[in-house]
């Protein structure tokens, strides 16, 4: 154990009150982090990672709603007297929170106040903890904005959160966390929703600031590839307990616990194309196939020269500014001259950074958005010339699985009703009991228990909700399914289960997928061909193995180089 520590958590127990009973979220956790070092805490959602660190910050509900036992000793240096952050009175905690211990939260959009300008929010943190004039405080904030590599610091200082990108919002959050030069920084999944290129720059930024100010960092994530880039020490959490702990080298290259082995193995590999990804459950149950028993999946070859869907010179524009008469004076080309074909039975991947136009393209293909010019043909028919009944049939044959399984389900109707609703809208089957039978059959196929029919979305995990969304998209037996970032919000283990499910359903029913994502390892595993999109344009396209082995365009090369790898 290190002598020079900043934070030492010992025998931490956390319980939450639910329906009159206490449920254990964290049990007997011991952690330690020193100055200038990074402790990575890794595990799936619900394993107790965030809750453990929030107890140190005093951000958990008060008793009796939440009971916290144990100690979290914090000191600013090895000679200072430690204080127990858990037993410290709330007034005293406030002096440490934000000044000596700071936190970067997972979702910058919900962590930033939408009605306050970015600069004002960082300014507030500084003036709360330091006796400083407003003019000097503003200058310090602008200097830190430059240090965290925000473009046009003065403009972003006066911008609202919705006016800047996700990566820029995360940099504002980092600036807010660092403005008082804390000794300890807790980063709770700060790169989960970011592109690989933005993620790489954020990780490099955190490392450089850590070296400059000798900050101790606790980095929470479910991605071991990210942990490999930044952590010195790693603790693996499973069901509220630490199952493995040690140096990053030791845990990542010589994992001892089946859970750690499973987390490492269920990341889609770049060097091979297994037919099925192993899951954490396989490792915990000892059902893992030996490497020489893992079958590789073949690239799908279309059986016909006629594409299922053909897109030519597609353009989608948004009005950015209008004059007083309503005439558009400035516009943005979200999709710019895009052309491609999708063949029946293949998985066509679409990859690119956030804001490049991927989702806009996917929604335009479903007629959820209108295009400015170009053409989309489906089975040889131009979508602009369809009759009303043909448009309704298109709605049945082309379905979408949205990115966020939380907001794409109605919280007021049960999951069974949500899956059944499309059958009702399209008048499929003669009566309600037949429809219900079909729903129960499909629920089993996607790994949902039929007994869950009458449960509501809030009773399910993210991975289970995404299975509901997949079942809802497939209930009408579509030909083409657009998956819009449908696994990006999931843990790596749940992600592996959903990817295996999509492949199994494709093999069984011959579905065609347009798979939209910013995760290159996922798109390589799932796709037969890949399109690379940059600023609305198609920059490169080819078979997935070939495109990864020999990327032609600098943009594609940069995306592949930014992938987090466990060396």
C-alpha positions as CSV (number, residue, x, y, z in Angstrom):
1,X,0.0,0.0,0.0
2,X,1.3,3.5,-0.9
3,X,2.3,5.8,2.0
4,X,1.8,9.0,0.0
5,X,-1.9,9.0,-0.5
6,X,-4.6,11.6,-1.1
7,X,-7.7,9.5,-0.5
8,X,-8.0,6.2,1.4
9,X,-11.4,4.5,1.4
10,X,-11.8,1.7,4.0
11,X,-14.6,-0.8,4.5
12,X,-17.2,1.3,2.7
13,X,-20.8,0.0,2.9
14,X,-23.7,1.8,1.2
15,X,-27.4,0.8,1.4
16,X,-30.5,2.4,-0.2
17,X,-34.1,2.3,1.1
18,X,-36.5,0.9,-1.4
19,X,-40.1,-0.3,-0.7
20,X,-39.5,-0.3,3.0
21,X,-36.3,-2.5,2.8
22,X,-32.6,-1.6,2.6
23,X,-30.7,-2.9,-0.4
24,X,-26.9,-3.1,-0.4
25,X,-25.3,-1.2,-3.3
26,X,-21.6,-1.3,-2.0
27,X,-20.1,-3.8,0.4
28,X,-16.7,-3.6,2.0
29,X,-14.9,-1.5,-0.6
30,X,-11.2,-0.5,0.0
31,X,-9.6,2.0,-2.4
32,X,-6.5,4.3,-2.4
33,X,-5.2,6.9,-4.8
34,X,-2.0,9.0,-4.5
35,X,-1.0,12.4,-5.9
36,X,-0.1,12.3,-9.6
37,X,-1.5,8.8,-10.0
38,X,-4.7,7.6,-11.7
39,X,-6.9,4.9,-10.2
40,X,-9.3,3.4,-12.7
41,X,-12.5,1.9,-11.3
42,X,-14.1,-0.4,-13.9
43,X,-17.3,-2.4,-14.0
44,X,-20.8,-2.5,-15.5
45,X,-23.7,-0.1,-14.7
46,X,-25.0,-0.8,-11.2
47,X,-21.7,-2.3,-9.9
48,X,-21.3,0.6,-7.4
49,X,-18.6,2.6,-9.1
50,X,-20.2,6.1,-9.1
51,X,-22.0,5.5,-5.8
52,X,-18.7,4.8,-4.0
53,X,-17.1,8.1,-5.2
54,X,-20.3,10.2,-4.7
55,X,-20.3,9.1,-1.0
56,X,-16.9,10.8,-0.7
57,X,-18.3,14.0,-2.2
58,X,-21.4,13.9,0.0
59,X,-23.7,13.7,-3.0
60,X,-25.8,10.8,-1.9
61,X,-29.3,11.1,-0.4
62,X,-29.4,11.7,3.4
63,X,-30.5,9.0,5.9
64,X,-32.8,7.2,6.2
65,X,-33.0,7.1,2.3
66,X,-29.3,6.1,2.2
67,X,-27.0,4.7,4.8
68,X,-23.2,5.0,4.5
69,X,-20.7,3.3,6.7
70,X,-16.9,3.2,6.6
71,X,-14.3,5.9,6.3
72,X,-13.0,8.0,3.4
73,X,-9.8,9.7,4.7
74,X,-8.6,12.7,2.6
75,X,-5.5,14.8,3.0
76,X,-3.9,17.4,0.7
77,X,-0.4,16.1,1.3
78,X,1.4,13.4,3.3
79,X,2.1,15.8,6.2
80,X,-1.5,17.1,6.5
81,X,-3.9,15.6,9.1
82,X,-6.5,13.5,7.3
83,X,-10.2,14.2,7.5
84,X,-13.0,11.6,7.1
85,X,-15.2,12.9,4.3
86,X,-18.0,10.6,5.2
87,X,-18.5,11.7,8.9
88,X,-17.6,15.4,8.2
89,X,-20.6,17.8,8.8
90,X,-22.2,19.1,5.6
91,X,-20.9,22.7,6.2
92,X,-17.3,21.4,6.3
93,X,-17.8,19.2,3.3
94,X,-18.7,22.2,1.2
95,X,-15.3,23.7,1.9
96,X,-13.6,20.7,0.3
97,X,-16.1,20.0,-2.5
98,X,-15.1,21.8,-5.6
99,X,-11.9,23.3,-4.1
100,X,-9.9,20.3,-2.9
101,X,-11.9,17.4,-4.5
102,X,-13.7,18.0,-7.8
103,X,-15.9,15.8,-10.0
104,X,-16.5,15.6,-13.8
105,X,-19.9,14.0,-14.3
106,X,-20.8,11.6,-17.1
107,X,-23.3,13.7,-19.1
108,X,-22.2,17.3,-19.6
109,X,-25.5,18.4,-21.1
110,X,-27.4,17.5,-17.9
111,X,-24.6,18.6,-15.6
112,X,-24.5,22.2,-17.0
113,X,-27.3,24.6,-16.3
114,X,-29.0,25.2,-19.7
115,X,-30.1,28.7,-18.8
116,X,-26.7,30.0,-17.7
117,X,-23.8,30.8,-19.9
118,X,-20.8,28.5,-19.8
119,X,-18.4,31.2,-18.5
120,X,-20.7,32.2,-15.7
121,X,-21.0,28.6,-14.4
122,X,-17.2,28.2,-14.1
123,X,-16.9,31.7,-12.7
124,X,-19.4,30.8,-9.9
125,X,-17.3,27.8,-8.8
126,X,-14.2,30.0,-8.5
127,X,-15.9,32.9,-6.6
128,X,-17.6,30.4,-4.3
129,X,-14.2,29.2,-3.0
130,X,-11.8,32.1,-3.4
131,X,-11.8,35.8,-2.4
132,X,-11.3,37.2,-5.9
133,X,-12.6,40.1,-7.9
134,X,-14.9,39.4,-10.9
135,X,-12.5,40.9,-13.5
136,X,-9.6,38.8,-12.2
137,X,-11.9,35.7,-12.0
138,X,-13.0,36.2,-15.6
139,X,-9.4,36.3,-16.8
140,X,-8.5,33.1,-14.9
141,X,-11.5,31.3,-16.5
142,X,-10.5,32.5,-20.0
143,X,-6.9,31.3,-19.4
144,X,-8.2,27.9,-18.2
145,X,-10.5,27.7,-21.3
146,X,-7.4,28.1,-23.4
147,X,-5.5,25.5,-21.4
148,X,-8.2,22.9,-21.9
149,X,-8.0,23.7,-25.6
150,X,-11.4,25.3,-26.1
151,X,-11.6,27.2,-29.4
152,X,-12.5,30.9,-29.2
153,X,-12.6,31.0,-25.4
154,X,-14.3,34.4,-25.2
155,X,-17.1,33.2,-27.5
156,X,-17.6,30.0,-25.5
157,X,-17.5,32.1,-22.2
158,X,-20.6,33.9,-23.5
159,X,-22.3,30.8,-25.1
160,X,-25.1,28.7,-23.6
161,X,-24.4,24.9,-23.3
162,X,-26.7,24.1,-26.2
163,X,-24.7,26.3,-28.6
164,X,-21.5,24.2,-28.3
165,X,-20.6,20.6,-29.2
166,X,-20.5,17.6,-26.8
167,X,-16.7,17.6,-26.7
168,X,-16.6,21.3,-25.9
169,X,-19.2,20.9,-23.2
170,X,-17.0,18.2,-21.6
171,X,-14.0,20.6,-21.7
172,X,-16.1,23.3,-20.0
173,X,-16.9,20.6,-17.3
174,X,-13.2,19.8,-17.0
175,X,-12.4,23.6,-16.7
176,X,-15.1,23.9,-13.9
177,X,-13.6,20.9,-12.1
178,X,-10.0,22.3,-12.3
179,X,-10.6,26.1,-11.7
180,X,-9.7,25.9,-8.0
181,X,-6.7,23.6,-8.7
182,X,-8.0,20.6,-6.7
183,X,-5.7,17.9,-5.3
184,X,-8.1,15.1,-6.3
185,X,-10.3,14.8,-9.5
186,X,-13.1,12.2,-9.8
187,X,-13.9,11.6,-13.5
188,X,-17.2,9.7,-13.8
189,X,-17.4,8.2,-17.3
190,X,-16.3,11.5,-18.8
191,X,-15.7,10.1,-22.3
192,X,-18.5,7.5,-22.7
193,X,-20.7,9.5,-25.1
194,X,-17.8,11.0,-27.1
195,X,-16.2,10.0,-30.5
196,X,-12.9,8.2,-30.4
197,X,-11.0,11.2,-31.7
198,X,-12.6,13.6,-29.1
199,X,-12.1,10.9,-26.4
200,X,-8.4,10.6,-27.3
201,X,-7.9,14.4,-26.9
202,X,-9.8,14.5,-23.6
203,X,-7.7,11.7,-22.2
204,X,-4.5,13.4,-23.4
205,X,-5.7,16.7,-21.9
206,X,-6.4,15.0,-18.5
207,X,-3.0,13.4,-18.5
208,X,-1.2,16.7,-19.3
209,X,-3.1,18.6,-16.6
210,X,-2.4,15.9,-14.1
211,X,1.3,16.1,-14.8
212,X,1.3,19.9,-14.6
213,X,-0.6,20.1,-11.3
214,X,0.3,16.7,-9.7
215,X,-3.4,15.9,-9.4
216,X,-4.7,12.5,-8.2
217,X,-7.4,11.1,-10.5
218,X,-10.1,8.5,-9.9
219,X,-11.3,7.6,-13.4
220,X,-14.6,5.6,-13.6
221,X,-15.6,3.7,-16.8
222,X,-16.9,0.4,-18.1
223,X,-14.4,0.5,-21.0
224,X,-11.1,-1.3,-20.3
225,X,-9.6,0.1,-23.5
226,X,-9.9,3.6,-22.0
227,X,-8.5,2.4,-18.7
228,X,-5.5,1.1,-20.5
229,X,-4.8,4.6,-21.9
230,X,-4.9,6.5,-18.6
231,X,-4.8,4.4,-15.4
232,X,-1.8,3.5,-13.2
233,X,-3.8,1.3,-10.9
234,X,-7.1,-0.5,-11.6
235,X,-10.0,-1.8,-9.3
236,X,-12.7,-4.0,-10.9
237,X,-16.1,-3.8,-9.3
238,X,-18.9,-6.3,-9.6
239,X,-22.2,-6.2,-7.7
240,X,-20.9,-3.7,-5.1
241,X,-17.6,-5.5,-4.3
242,X,-14.1,-5.2,-5.6
243,X,-13.3,-8.5,-7.2
244,X,-9.8,-7.6,-8.5
245,X,-7.3,-4.8,-7.8
246,X,-3.7,-4.1,-8.8
247,X,-1.5,-2.2,-11.3
248,X,-3.0,-1.6,-14.7
249,X,-0.3,-3.8,-16.3
250,X,-1.2,-6.7,-13.9
251,X,-5.0,-6.4,-14.2
252,X,-5.2,-5.8,-17.9
253,X,-2.6,-8.4,-19.0
254,X,-2.9,-11.0,-16.3
255,X,-6.5,-10.9,-15.1
256,X,-7.3,-13.5,-12.4
257,X,-11.1,-13.1,-11.8
258,X,-13.5,-14.5,-14.4
259,X,-15.4,-11.2,-14.4
260,X,-12.3,-9.2,-15.4
261,X,-11.5,-11.8,-18.1
262,X,-15.1,-11.4,-19.4
263,X,-14.9,-7.6,-19.5
264,X,-11.7,-7.8,-21.5
265,X,-12.9,-10.6,-23.9
266,X,-16.3,-9.1,-24.8
267,X,-14.8,-6.0,-26.5
268,X,-15.1,-6.6,-30.3
269,X,-11.6,-7.5,-31.5
270,X,-10.0,-5.6,-34.4
271,X,-7.7,-8.4,-35.5
272,X,-10.5,-11.1,-36.1
273,X,-14.2,-11.5,-36.9
274,X,-15.7,-14.0,-34.4
275,X,-19.2,-15.3,-35.3
276,X,-20.2,-14.6,-31.6
277,X,-18.7,-12.4,-29.0
278,X,-18.1,-14.0,-25.6
279,X,-20.1,-12.4,-22.7
280,X,-19.3,-11.9,-19.0
281,X,-22.0,-14.4,-18.2
282,X,-20.0,-17.1,-20.2
283,X,-16.9,-16.4,-18.1
284,X,-18.8,-16.4,-14.8
285,X,-20.4,-19.7,-15.7
286,X,-17.2,-21.2,-17.1
287,X,-18.7,-21.7,-20.6
288,X,-16.1,-20.0,-22.7
289,X,-15.0,-21.6,-25.9
290,X,-11.3,-22.1,-26.5
291,X,-9.7,-19.8,-29.1
292,X,-9.3,-22.6,-31.6
293,X,-13.0,-23.4,-31.2
294,X,-14.3,-19.9,-32.1
295,X,-15.7,-19.8,-35.6
296,X,-15.0,-16.7,-37.7
297,X,-17.9,-15.0,-39.5
298,X,-17.7,-14.8,-43.3
299,X,-18.3,-11.5,-45.1
300,X,-21.8,-11.6,-46.7
301,X,-22.0,-11.6,-50.5
302,X,-25.2,-10.3,-52.0
303,X,-27.1,-12.8,-54.1
304,X,-28.5,-10.1,-56.4
305,X,-27.1,-7.3,-58.5
306,X,-30.3,-5.3,-57.7
307,X,-29.9,-3.2,-54.6
308,X,-32.6,-3.2,-51.9
309,X,-32.2,0.6,-51.5
310,X,-30.3,3.0,-53.7
311,X,-29.3,6.5,-52.8
312,X,-28.0,9.0,-55.3
313,X,-26.6,12.6,-54.8
314,X,-28.6,13.0,-51.6
315,X,-28.6,16.4,-49.9
316,X,-30.2,17.5,-46.7
317,X,-30.0,21.1,-45.6
318,X,-31.0,23.0,-42.5
319,X,-31.7,26.7,-42.3
320,X,-29.4,28.4,-39.9
321,X,-30.5,32.0,-40.3
322,X,-33.5,33.7,-41.9
323,X,-34.1,37.4,-42.7
324,X,-37.2,39.4,-41.5
325,X,-39.2,38.1,-44.5
326,X,-38.5,34.5,-43.6
327,X,-36.0,33.9,-46.5
328,X,-33.1,31.6,-45.6
329,X,-29.8,33.6,-45.6
330,X,-27.5,30.9,-44.2
331,X,-27.9,27.1,-44.4
332,X,-26.0,24.0,-43.4
333,X,-25.6,21.0,-45.6
334,X,-25.9,18.1,-43.1
335,X,-25.8,15.5,-45.9
336,X,-23.9,16.6,-49.0
337,X,-24.1,14.7,-52.3
338,X,-24.2,11.2,-50.7
339,X,-24.6,8.1,-52.9
340,X,-24.6,4.4,-52.0
341,X,-26.5,1.1,-52.4
342,X,-27.7,-1.4,-49.7
343,X,-28.1,-5.0,-50.8
344,X,-30.6,-7.5,-49.3
345,X,-29.1,-9.5,-46.4
346,X,-26.0,-7.4,-45.8
347,X,-25.0,-5.2,-42.8
348,X,-23.7,-1.8,-44.1
349,X,-21.9,0.2,-41.5
350,X,-21.9,4.0,-41.4
351,X,-19.2,5.5,-39.2
352,X,-18.1,9.1,-38.4
353,X,-17.8,11.7,-35.7
354,X,-20.7,13.3,-33.9
355,X,-22.3,16.0,-36.1
356,X,-21.1,14.6,-39.4
357,X,-24.7,13.8,-40.5
358,X,-25.0,10.1,-39.8
359,X,-28.3,10.2,-38.0
360,X,-29.7,12.8,-40.4
361,X,-29.0,10.4,-43.3
362,X,-30.5,7.5,-41.5
363,X,-33.7,9.4,-40.7
364,X,-34.0,10.7,-44.2
365,X,-34.0,7.2,-45.6
366,X,-37.1,6.5,-43.4
367,X,-38.8,9.7,-44.6
368,X,-38.6,11.1,-41.0
369,X,-36.7,14.1,-42.5
370,X,-37.1,15.6,-46.0
371,X,-34.2,15.8,-48.4
372,X,-33.4,18.9,-50.5
373,X,-32.2,17.2,-53.6
374,X,-31.1,13.7,-54.9
375,X,-33.1,10.5,-54.9
376,X,-33.8,7.5,-52.7
377,X,-35.2,4.4,-54.4
378,X,-36.5,1.3,-52.6
379,X,-37.1,-1.9,-54.7
380,X,-36.6,0.4,-57.7
381,X,-39.3,2.9,-56.7
382,X,-38.5,6.5,-56.0
383,X,-39.7,7.4,-52.4
384,X,-40.8,10.8,-53.6
385,X,-43.4,9.3,-55.9
386,X,-45.0,6.8,-53.5
387,X,-48.8,6.8,-53.0
388,X,-50.2,7.1,-49.5
389,X,-50.7,3.3,-49.2
390,X,-47.2,2.6,-50.6
391,X,-45.8,5.0,-48.0
392,X,-47.6,3.1,-45.2
393,X,-46.1,-0.2,-46.6
394,X,-42.6,1.5,-46.6
395,X,-43.2,2.3,-42.9
396,X,-43.7,-1.4,-42.2
397,X,-40.7,-2.6,-44.3
398,X,-38.2,-0.1,-43.0
399,X,-37.7,0.3,-39.3
400,X,-35.4,2.1,-36.9
401,X,-33.8,1.3,-33.5
402,X,-32.9,4.7,-31.9
403,X,-29.8,5.5,-29.9
404,X,-31.4,6.1,-26.5
405,X,-33.5,3.2,-25.1
406,X,-34.6,5.5,-22.2
407,X,-36.3,8.3,-24.3
408,X,-37.5,6.1,-27.1
409,X,-40.0,4.2,-25.0
410,X,-43.2,5.7,-23.6
411,X,-42.8,5.4,-19.8
412,X,-46.6,5.2,-19.3
413,X,-47.2,2.0,-21.3
414,X,-45.9,-1.5,-20.6
415,X,-43.2,-3.0,-22.7
416,X,-45.7,-5.6,-24.1
417,X,-48.0,-2.8,-25.3
418,X,-45.1,-0.9,-26.8
419,X,-44.0,-3.9,-28.9
420,X,-47.7,-4.7,-29.8
421,X,-48.5,-1.1,-30.9
422,X,-47.1,-1.4,-34.4
423,X,-49.2,-4.5,-35.1
424,X,-52.3,-2.5,-34.2
425,X,-51.3,0.5,-36.3
426,X,-50.7,-1.7,-39.4
427,X,-53.7,-3.9,-38.8
428,X,-51.7,-7.1,-38.6
429,X,-53.4,-10.3,-37.3
430,X,-57.1,-10.6,-36.8
431,X,-57.5,-10.0,-33.0
432,X,-55.7,-8.9,-29.9
433,X,-54.9,-12.4,-28.6
434,X,-53.1,-13.3,-31.8
435,X,-51.1,-10.1,-31.6
436,X,-50.2,-10.8,-28.0
437,X,-49.0,-14.3,-28.9
438,X,-46.8,-12.9,-31.6
439,X,-45.3,-10.4,-29.1
440,X,-44.6,-13.1,-26.5
441,X,-42.9,-15.2,-29.2
442,X,-40.7,-12.3,-30.3
443,X,-39.9,-11.4,-26.6
444,X,-38.4,-14.8,-26.1
445,X,-36.4,-14.6,-29.3
446,X,-34.7,-11.3,-28.2
447,X,-34.0,-12.6,-24.7
448,X,-36.9,-11.0,-22.8
449,X,-39.0,-13.1,-20.4
450,X,-42.7,-13.4,-21.5
451,X,-43.7,-12.8,-17.8
452,X,-42.3,-9.2,-18.2
453,X,-45.1,-8.3,-20.7
454,X,-46.9,-6.0,-18.1
455,X,-43.8,-4.3,-16.7
456,X,-43.0,-0.7,-17.4
457,X,-39.7,0.6,-19.0
458,X,-38.4,2.0,-15.7
459,X,-38.2,-1.6,-14.3
460,X,-35.5,-2.6,-16.8
461,X,-31.8,-2.0,-17.3
462,X,-30.5,-0.1,-20.4
463,X,-29.6,-3.3,-22.2
464,X,-33.0,-4.8,-21.5
465,X,-34.7,-1.6,-22.8
466,X,-32.7,-1.8,-26.0
467,X,-33.9,-5.4,-26.5
468,X,-37.5,-4.0,-26.2
469,X,-36.7,-1.4,-28.8
470,X,-35.2,-4.1,-31.1
471,X,-38.3,-6.2,-30.6
472,X,-40.6,-3.3,-31.4
473,X,-38.6,-2.6,-34.6
474,X,-38.7,-6.3,-35.7
475,X,-42.4,-7.1,-34.8
476,X,-43.5,-6.1,-38.3
477,X,-40.9,-8.3,-40.0
478,X,-39.2,-5.5,-41.8
479,X,-36.7,-5.9,-44.7
480,X,-34.4,-3.0,-43.7
481,X,-33.5,-2.0,-40.1
482,X,-31.6,1.3,-39.4
483,X,-29.7,0.9,-36.1
484,X,-28.8,4.5,-35.1
485,X,-26.0,4.3,-32.4
486,X,-28.1,1.5,-30.8
487,X,-25.3,0.1,-28.6
488,X,-23.3,3.2,-27.8
489,X,-24.9,3.8,-24.4
490,X,-24.5,0.2,-23.3
491,X,-21.9,-1.5,-21.1
492,X,-19.4,-3.6,-23.1
493,X,-20.9,-6.8,-21.7
494,X,-24.5,-5.8,-22.6
495,X,-23.2,-4.5,-25.9
496,X,-21.8,-7.9,-26.7
497,X,-25.2,-9.5,-26.0
498,X,-27.0,-7.0,-28.2
499,X,-24.5,-7.4,-31.1
500,X,-24.8,-11.2,-30.9
501,X,-28.6,-10.9,-30.9
502,X,-28.5,-8.6,-34.0
503,X,-26.3,-11.2,-35.8
504,X,-28.5,-14.1,-34.8
505,X,-31.7,-12.4,-36.0
506,X,-30.0,-11.5,-39.3
507,X,-29.0,-15.1,-39.9
508,X,-32.4,-16.4,-38.9
509,X,-34.6,-14.0,-40.8
510,X,-32.3,-12.5,-43.4
511,X,-32.6,-8.9,-42.2
512,X,-30.7,-6.1,-43.8
513,X,-29.1,-3.5,-41.5
514,X,-27.8,0.0,-41.9
515,X,-25.7,0.2,-38.7
516,X,-24.8,3.8,-37.7
517,X,-22.1,4.3,-35.0
518,X,-19.0,6.2,-34.0
519,X,-17.4,3.1,-32.5
520,X,-15.1,1.5,-35.1
521,X,-14.5,-1.7,-33.2
522,X,-18.3,-2.4,-33.1
523,X,-18.8,-1.4,-36.8
524,X,-15.9,-3.7,-37.9
525,X,-17.4,-6.7,-35.9
526,X,-20.9,-6.3,-37.3
527,X,-20.5,-4.9,-40.8
528,X,-19.9,-6.5,-44.2
529,X,-19.1,-3.1,-45.8
530,X,-18.4,0.2,-44.1
531,X,-19.0,3.8,-45.2
532,X,-17.0,6.6,-43.6
533,X,-18.7,10.0,-43.3
534,X,-17.1,13.3,-42.7
535,X,-18.9,16.7,-42.6
536,X,-21.9,15.3,-44.6
537,X,-19.8,13.6,-47.3
538,X,-18.9,10.0,-48.1
539,X,-15.1,10.0,-47.9
540,X,-14.4,6.2,-48.1
541,X,-16.2,2.9,-48.6
542,X,-15.3,-0.7,-48.8
543,X,-15.4,-4.2,-47.2
544,X,-14.8,-3.9,-43.5
545,X,-11.6,-6.0,-43.2
546,X,-10.0,-4.2,-46.2
547,X,-11.0,-0.7,-45.0
548,X,-9.4,-1.4,-41.6
549,X,-6.3,-3.0,-43.0
550,X,-5.7,-0.4,-45.7
551,X,-7.5,2.9,-45.0
552,X,-7.0,5.2,-47.9
553,X,-8.2,8.6,-46.5
554,X,-6.4,10.6,-43.8
555,X,-9.7,11.0,-41.9
556,X,-10.3,7.2,-41.8
557,X,-6.6,6.7,-40.7
558,X,-7.1,9.2,-37.9
559,X,-10.3,7.5,-36.7
560,X,-8.6,4.1,-36.6
561,X,-5.5,5.5,-34.9
562,X,-7.6,7.0,-32.1
563,X,-9.2,3.7,-31.1
564,X,-8.3,2.9,-27.5
565,X,-6.2,-0.3,-27.4
566,X,-5.0,-2.5,-24.6
567,X,-1.2,-2.8,-25.4
